[in-house]
Amino acid sequence: MVTEALSQLSTVFRRRFLFNALLPTLVFSSLLASLSVSCFGSLHSLGLWWTNLDLLSKAVSVLVYLAGIWFLAGAVASQWRNIVRLFEGYPIMRILGDRTPGIVWHSQQAWRLWQGDDDSGDVLDGDEDPKYESASGPRQDLAYSRYRLVEHDGDEQDVLPTRLGNILLAAERYSLLHYGMDAIYFWPRLFPLLPTQFQEDYEKFMQQHELPLVVAFQAMLTAFTGGIMLLITAGSPTLFLLWFAGGGLIAYSFYCLSLSNAMELGEQQRTAFDLYRHLLLEQWPTPSDVRDEKAAFRTIEEFIVTNVSPGWDRPQRLHQRRHRGSRPN
């Protein structure tokens, strides 16, 4: 069984590496290499050099180029999480804090979607249902997927500067607000307990979520690097505008494509906590009041994070009696 699980994980990783790292890196690195040759030499000279090479030298050159692409793709794959966090807005928030552009707007948007507003025209955007033409009423169906729940205690200010960041934050906060489970601590422990089919489906959603962000990141990096080379070599202003604007347009378009994927991924995480959170209670002796799930998971979190002596009462008998069907074999 362990061998089969490792084989499946290896297959998923290869597919994820191929589509989310290797192919985007090959495309954008080749474009950047072509521009570099045009700026510091000529494509015609490169063609003559390639024609004059013998077969062995050509093969070695191709292998060296592909090895470089593989190395860069490996670097991209190692930074998948940091690329996502970049588009969530965390790096810029570390620098600018509360002065980060977008914080105030998203705070107001979250409040209006949950509580409503007398103004019109500022809340709804292109993907709203036409039957909701007035922005004066709350749109909690939209807020559910885009922002964390508002509990009238100032939490509406806890937002990120990007739409993507708030979508993922809403999914992350769901388990905390509903069950007292901080996803940072409990999700890595819950995921191995999920059914195999659910894990495979989640991996597919993760792959679909990461791909457009990797493309957006590489398009942005290619546009910036190519623009610098054109400025240094006094390249054509028209080419500079086309290159920089084209890269920026591709980056923004793929960022927008990632939003719906992020909503689907967040819904999968919410579903996992809704349906399978009880599996976590099977892994520890049951806290004293397991009927109060928030208290139970708070006690477990204290045990995980600070190593507080949990003071378990009777070890799992009452909990297992209430969840006989959920006990592991």
C-alpha positions as CSV (number, residue, x, y, z in Angstrom):
1,M,0.0,0.0,0.0
2,V,2.8,2.4,0.8
3,T,4.5,1.6,-2.5
4,E,1.3,2.3,-4.4
5,A,0.8,5.6,-2.5
6,L,4.3,6.7,-3.3
7,S,3.8,5.8,-6.9
8,Q,0.6,7.9,-7.2
9,L,2.3,10.8,-5.4
10,S,5.3,10.6,-7.9
11,T,2.9,10.6,-10.8
12,V,1.0,13.7,-9.6
13,F,4.3,15.5,-8.9
14,R,5.6,14.7,-12.4
15,R,2.4,16.0,-13.9
16,R,2.5,19.1,-11.7
17,F,6.2,19.7,-12.4
18,L,5.6,19.3,-16.2
19,F,2.7,21.7,-16.5
20,N,3.3,24.1,-13.6
21,A,7.1,24.6,-14.0
22,L,8.8,23.0,-17.0
23,L,6.5,24.1,-19.9
24,P,6.1,27.7,-18.7
25,T,9.8,28.0,-18.1
26,L,10.7,26.6,-21.5
27,V,8.3,29.1,-23.3
28,F,9.3,32.2,-21.4
29,S,13.1,31.4,-21.2
30,S,13.1,30.8,-25.0
31,L,11.4,34.1,-25.6
32,L,13.9,35.9,-23.3
33,A,16.8,34.1,-24.9
34,S,15.7,35.2,-28.4
35,L,15.3,38.8,-27.3
36,S,18.8,38.7,-25.6
37,V,20.3,37.4,-28.8
38,S,18.6,40.2,-30.8
39,C,19.7,42.9,-28.3
40,F,23.4,41.8,-27.9
41,G,24.0,40.1,-31.3
42,S,21.8,39.0,-34.1
43,L,19.6,36.0,-34.9
44,H,21.2,35.7,-38.3
45,S,24.7,35.3,-36.7
46,L,23.3,32.7,-34.3
47,G,21.8,30.8,-37.2
48,L,25.2,30.8,-39.1
49,W,26.9,29.6,-35.9
50,W,24.4,26.8,-35.5
51,T,24.7,25.7,-39.1
52,N,28.5,25.4,-38.9
53,L,28.4,23.1,-35.8
54,D,29.0,19.4,-36.2
55,L,26.3,16.9,-35.1
56,L,28.0,16.2,-31.8
57,S,28.3,19.9,-30.9
58,K,24.7,20.5,-31.8
59,A,23.6,17.6,-29.5
60,V,25.7,18.9,-26.7
61,S,24.4,22.4,-27.1
62,V,20.8,21.2,-27.0
63,L,21.5,19.1,-23.9
64,V,23.1,22.1,-22.2
65,Y,20.1,24.3,-23.1
66,L,17.6,21.8,-21.9
67,A,19.6,21.2,-18.7
68,G,19.5,24.9,-18.0
69,I,15.7,25.0,-18.6
70,W,15.3,22.0,-16.2
71,F,17.4,23.7,-13.6
72,L,15.3,26.9,-13.8
73,A,12.1,24.9,-13.8
74,G,13.3,23.2,-10.6
75,A,13.9,26.6,-9.0
76,V,10.3,27.6,-10.0
77,A,8.9,24.4,-8.6
78,S,10.7,25.0,-5.3
79,Q,9.0,28.4,-5.0
80,W,5.4,27.5,-5.9
81,R,4.1,28.6,-2.5
82,N,6.1,31.8,-2.5
83,I,4.8,32.7,-6.0
84,V,1.2,32.3,-4.7
85,R,2.0,34.4,-1.6
86,L,3.4,37.1,-3.9
87,F,0.1,37.4,-5.7
88,E,-1.7,37.2,-2.3
89,G,0.1,40.4,-1.4
90,Y,2.1,39.2,1.7
91,P,5.5,40.5,0.5
92,I,4.3,44.1,-0.1
93,M,2.4,44.1,3.2
94,R,5.6,43.3,5.1
95,I,7.1,46.4,3.6
96,L,4.2,48.9,3.6
97,G,2.0,47.5,6.4
98,D,-1.4,49.2,6.7
99,R,-0.3,51.7,4.0
100,T,-0.4,48.9,1.4
101,P,-2.6,50.0,-1.6
102,G,-5.8,48.0,-1.7
103,I,-6.2,47.4,2.0
104,V,-8.8,50.1,2.6
105,W,-10.7,49.2,-0.6
106,H,-11.0,45.6,0.3
107,S,-11.9,46.4,3.9
108,Q,-14.8,48.5,2.6
109,Q,-15.7,45.9,0.1
110,A,-15.9,43.1,2.7
111,W,-18.1,45.2,4.9
112,R,-20.5,46.2,2.1
113,L,-20.8,42.6,0.9
114,W,-21.6,41.3,4.4
115,Q,-23.6,44.2,5.7
116,G,-24.8,46.2,2.7
117,D,-24.4,49.8,1.8
118,D,-26.7,52.7,0.9
119,D,-24.4,53.6,-2.0
120,S,-24.8,51.9,-5.4
121,G,-22.3,51.0,-8.1
122,D,-19.3,50.3,-5.8
123,V,-19.9,46.8,-4.8
124,L,-21.0,44.6,-7.7
125,D,-18.7,43.8,-10.5
126,G,-18.9,41.8,-13.7
127,D,-19.6,38.3,-12.4
128,E,-22.7,39.2,-10.3
129,D,-26.1,37.8,-11.1
130,P,-28.3,40.4,-13.0
131,K,-31.1,39.9,-10.5
132,Y,-28.9,41.6,-7.9
133,E,-28.8,45.0,-9.5
134,S,-28.9,47.1,-6.3
135,A,-25.7,47.3,-4.2
136,S,-27.7,48.5,-1.1
137,G,-28.3,45.0,0.2
138,P,-25.7,42.5,1.6
139,R,-24.3,40.1,-0.9
140,Q,-23.2,37.3,1.6
141,D,-23.1,34.7,-1.2
142,L,-20.2,36.7,-2.7
143,A,-18.6,37.5,0.6
144,Y,-18.6,33.9,1.5
145,S,-16.1,33.1,-1.2
146,R,-14.1,36.3,-1.3
147,Y,-13.8,37.5,2.3
148,R,-13.7,36.1,5.7
149,L,-16.8,36.2,7.9
150,V,-17.5,39.5,9.7
151,E,-18.3,39.0,13.4
152,H,-18.7,42.7,14.4
153,D,-15.4,42.6,16.3
154,G,-13.2,44.4,13.9
155,D,-12.4,41.3,11.8
156,E,-13.6,43.1,8.6
157,Q,-10.3,45.0,8.7
158,D,-8.3,41.7,8.5
159,V,-7.9,41.7,4.7
160,L,-5.2,41.4,2.2
161,P,-4.4,43.8,-0.7
162,T,-5.4,41.5,-3.5
163,R,-8.5,39.7,-4.6
164,L,-6.7,36.4,-4.8
165,G,-5.3,36.9,-1.3
166,N,-8.7,37.5,0.2
167,I,-10.3,34.5,-1.6
168,L,-7.7,32.2,-0.1
169,L,-7.9,34.0,3.3
170,A,-11.6,33.4,3.4
171,A,-11.1,29.7,2.9
172,E,-8.3,29.6,5.5
173,R,-10.5,31.4,8.1
174,Y,-13.5,29.2,7.5
175,S,-12.4,26.3,9.7
176,L,-11.3,28.8,12.5
177,L,-14.6,30.6,12.6
178,H,-16.8,27.6,12.3
179,Y,-14.9,24.9,14.3
180,G,-12.1,26.7,16.1
181,M,-9.5,25.0,13.9
182,D,-6.6,27.1,12.7
183,A,-6.0,25.7,9.2
184,I,-2.3,26.5,9.5
185,Y,-1.9,23.8,12.2
186,F,-4.7,21.4,11.3
187,W,-4.7,21.2,7.5
188,P,-1.3,19.5,7.2
189,R,-2.6,17.0,9.8
190,L,-6.0,16.5,8.3
191,F,-4.9,16.0,4.6
192,P,-3.2,12.6,5.2
193,L,-6.4,11.3,6.8
194,L,-8.6,12.3,3.8
195,P,-9.9,9.6,1.5
196,T,-7.6,8.8,-1.4
197,Q,-10.1,10.1,-4.1
198,F,-10.5,13.4,-2.2
199,Q,-6.7,13.8,-2.0
200,E,-6.3,13.2,-5.7
201,D,-9.1,15.6,-6.6
202,Y,-7.5,18.2,-4.3
203,E,-4.1,17.8,-6.0
204,K,-5.8,18.5,-9.4
205,F,-7.4,21.6,-8.0
206,M,-4.1,22.7,-6.6
207,Q,-2.4,22.1,-10.0
208,Q,-5.1,24.2,-11.8
209,H,-4.7,26.9,-9.2
210,E,-0.9,27.2,-9.5
211,L,-0.6,27.1,-13.3
212,P,-2.0,30.5,-14.2
213,L,-0.1,32.1,-11.3
214,V,3.2,30.6,-12.5
215,V,2.5,31.8,-16.0
216,A,1.6,35.3,-14.7
217,F,4.8,35.4,-12.6
218,Q,7.0,34.3,-15.5
219,A,5.3,36.7,-17.9
220,M,5.9,39.6,-15.5
221,L,9.5,38.6,-14.9
222,T,10.1,38.2,-18.6
223,A,8.5,41.6,-19.4
224,F,10.6,43.3,-16.8
225,T,13.9,41.6,-17.7
226,G,13.4,42.1,-21.4
227,G,12.5,45.7,-20.9
228,I,15.7,46.3,-19.0
229,M,17.7,44.7,-21.8
230,L,16.0,46.9,-24.4
231,L,16.7,50.0,-22.4
232,I,20.4,49.1,-21.9
233,T,20.9,48.4,-25.6
234,A,18.8,51.4,-26.8
235,G,16.4,49.1,-28.5
236,S,13.4,50.1,-30.5
237,P,10.8,52.1,-28.4
238,T,8.0,50.3,-30.2
239,L,9.5,46.9,-29.4
240,F,9.9,48.0,-25.8
241,L,6.3,49.1,-25.5
242,L,5.0,45.9,-27.2
243,W,7.2,43.7,-25.1
244,F,6.5,45.3,-21.8
245,A,2.8,45.9,-22.4
246,G,2.4,42.4,-23.8
247,G,4.0,40.8,-20.8
248,G,2.0,42.8,-18.4
249,L,-1.2,42.0,-20.3
250,I,-0.5,38.2,-20.2
251,A,0.4,38.4,-16.5
252,Y,-2.8,40.2,-15.6
253,S,-5.0,38.0,-17.7
254,F,-3.6,34.8,-16.1
255,Y,-3.9,36.3,-12.7
256,C,-7.6,36.9,-13.4
257,L,-8.0,33.4,-14.6
258,S,-6.6,32.1,-11.3
259,L,-9.4,33.7,-9.2
260,S,-12.0,31.1,-10.1
261,N,-9.6,28.3,-9.5
262,A,-8.8,29.8,-6.1
263,M,-12.5,29.8,-5.2
264,E,-12.8,26.1,-6.2
265,L,-9.7,25.2,-4.2
266,G,-11.0,27.1,-1.2
267,E,-14.3,25.3,-1.4
268,Q,-12.5,21.9,-1.5
269,Q,-10.7,22.9,1.7
270,R,-13.9,24.0,3.4
271,T,-15.5,20.7,2.4
272,A,-12.6,18.7,3.9
273,F,-13.1,20.4,7.3
274,D,-16.9,20.0,7.1
275,L,-16.9,16.3,6.3
276,Y,-13.7,14.9,7.8
277,R,-12.6,17.0,10.8
278,H,-13.8,14.3,13.2
279,L,-10.9,12.1,11.9
280,L,-8.5,14.4,13.7
281,L,-10.1,13.8,17.1
282,E,-9.3,10.1,16.6
283,Q,-5.6,10.9,16.6
284,W,-5.5,12.3,20.1
285,P,-7.1,11.3,23.4
286,T,-10.4,13.0,23.5
287,P,-10.4,16.4,25.3
288,S,-12.6,16.7,28.3
289,D,-15.6,18.2,26.5
290,V,-15.6,16.8,23.0
291,R,-19.2,17.8,22.5
292,D,-17.8,21.4,22.2
293,E,-15.7,21.1,19.1
294,K,-14.1,24.5,19.4
295,A,-12.9,23.8,22.9
296,A,-11.6,20.4,21.9
297,F,-9.6,21.7,19.0
298,R,-8.4,24.7,21.0
299,T,-7.0,22.2,23.6
300,I,-5.3,20.2,20.8
301,E,-3.9,23.4,19.3
302,E,-2.4,24.4,22.7
303,F,-0.9,20.9,22.9
304,I,0.6,21.2,19.4
305,V,1.9,24.7,19.5
306,T,3.0,25.3,23.1
307,N,3.1,21.7,24.5
308,V,0.7,22.6,27.2
309,S,-0.2,19.6,29.3
310,P,-3.7,18.7,27.8
311,G,-5.2,17.1,30.9
312,W,-7.2,14.6,28.9
313,D,-10.1,12.9,30.7
314,R,-11.2,9.4,29.6
315,P,-9.2,8.5,26.5
316,Q,-11.5,8.4,23.4
317,R,-14.3,6.0,24.5
318,L,-17.1,8.6,24.6
319,H,-16.1,10.1,21.3
320,Q,-15.7,6.8,19.6
321,R,-19.1,5.7,20.9
322,R,-20.7,8.7,19.2
323,H,-18.7,8.2,16.0
324,R,-18.4,4.5,15.6
325,G,-18.4,4.7,11.8
326,S,-15.5,7.1,11.8
327,R,-13.0,5.1,13.7
328,P,-10.0,4.0,11.7
329,N,-9.5,0.3,11.1
